[in-house]
Amino acid sequence: MTSTRFQPGQSGNPKGRPKARRPNNSAFDIIIDQTLAVTQGDKTRDLTVDEALQLQTYQDALKGNRMAIRKVMKMIEKREAALAKKSRPAPRHIPIESHHCAENANEAMRILDIARPDLNHPMRWKVQAWATQAALSRPGRRKFAPRDVESIRFFTFDADTLRWPRGRIE
């Protein structure tokens, strides 16, 4: 065995990943959280840079600036969506009833031309060859026993046209 720099089971970086050297805050986050002294009329109050920008946008919108109007409309839509999400109406519980009936399933298969009654035995239904072929062609199925093959042929119209998957008949 040749000598290598690292032995099996020994990490190539024993000290681990280095710690992040600066905070995750961007310069934008630092500026937007600072406060400004804003004078409105004869009153002075402290606002964050974000609030001051919103106030300026509202004032520009009132002066007729189209970009500011669009920005204010987007802010209103965002606020309305947040309020709607916060105060959603209580969900109504609607009872769901389902009735299962073999005649409904038979009728659906007849309409979709998947199966239809056998003319020789009206109480017995047979599956169309294309539907049986689609089922036989699905991958990952088990092998068919001779009895299964016989049943499939018996309940399929034009069973002689079926192409049996190789290696799946016992």
Number of C-alpha atoms within 10 A of each C-alpha: 3 3 6 7 7 9 9 7 6 9 10 10 7 7 7 8 7 6 6 7 6 7 6 8 8 9 8 8 10 9 12 14 13 12 15 15 12 13 10 8 6 5 7 11 10 13 16 16 16 15 15 17 13 16 13 13 19 16 14 16 18 13 11 10 13 12 12 19 18 13 15 18 13 12 13 12 12 12 12 12 12 11 11 11 10 9 9 8 8 6 6 6 6 6 6 5 5 6 5 7 8 8 9 11 11 16 13 14 16 15 11 10 13 16 22 20 14 15 10 7 9 9 8 11 18 20 23 18 21 17 14 21 17 10 11 17 13 9 8 7 11 9 14 17 11 11 10 13 14 11 10 18 18 13 18 22 20 14 17 9 11 17 12 13 15 7 9 13 13 10
